[in-house]
Amino acid sequence: MLKSFNEMRKIDVSPYVKQRDGADYLPWATVVDLLHEHGAERVFFTPIYNENGSSLFMSEQTFTDNKCNTNRCYEVRIEVVVDDDSFIYSYPLLNGINPVKDNSLNQNVVFKAMARAFVKAIALRYGLGFSLWSKDELEAQEDDIYKHSIRSIEERVQQAYTRLIRKGMTTKEIAAALNKTEDEIKVLFTFFSQIDRFEQDLLKL
């Protein structure tokens, strides 16, 4: 059985830390080994595919910089499995703290994002290597609002709603717990598409 979050957080991962592009990172394979070493029996991650069969999710809006390089808000989603626990985690494609431009997008970049998603998901869920990520967050520069996607938020909300259904709650029970009607819940889910269309219209003006 895997140790508790607090126990896993105390594990010194510094001997395993590598450097890439001037930044510290913990190899995903090392994370798998350490989890097994401290009680896990089954550890892996698999990509989540979109409706087109691709493991790369992206915004509809294209952004162009002053050098005419284009990019979108790209992200990957993976399912993380540790013993009987499984969950989905999303992570953006980044070049350091900067978004990945279309002219530098390739399969290697996509896999690196998945691997980094796995390592961060493990840190947040189980504590292993958490200190590395807390350091990253403290040193992060001002947040870029264009890295966020309303569709990603919609996906998270839908996943949370689906988890409750799978646990045995009815839609009526969920609505009652939120002090809302079922119709109000349905309306809330339509807001994501409305806001997305509103942003696209604004950007066309």
C-alpha positions, 0 to 999 in steps of 0.5 A: 500500500502506498504511503500517505501524502505527508510521508511521500512529500518528505522523500528527498527527490533531489538526487534524481532531479535532472536539468533541461533548458535550465529548469529542474525536472523529475524524470517520469520513469524515476517517479514510477520507480519511487512509487513502487519502492514506497508501496504502489503495485500498479503505476502508469499513465495513458493519453486521453484522445479528443473526438478526432482521435488526437492526443492534442487538445487545442483552442479554436482561436489562433494567436500570432506574435510580432514575428508572425509565428502562430500558436494556440492554447495547446494541452494534453490530458492523461489518465493516471493510474496508481493501484485502484485510484485513477484520475484525469489530469490536464497540462499545457504545452509550454516552452519554459514558461512560454507557449509552444509555437506552431513551428516548434510543435512536434510529437516529442513536445507532446510526449514531454507535456504528458510526462510532465503532467504525470509527474505534477499529477503525482505530486499533487495527488500523492506528495512525491516531489511536491516541493519541486512544484511548489518552488516552480509556482513561487518562481512563476512569472505573471500568469498569461490569461491566454493559456487558459481555455473555457473548454478546459474548465467545461471539461473539468466541470463535466468530469466532476459531475460525471464522477458524482453520477458514477458514485450513484447520485442522481441528477436530482440529488446533485441539483438538490445538494447544490440548492438548484433545480435540474433545469438550472444545472442544464442552463449552467452547462450551456454557459461555456459554449455561450462564453466561448462564442462571445469571446470569438465574436469579440476577437473578430471585431 
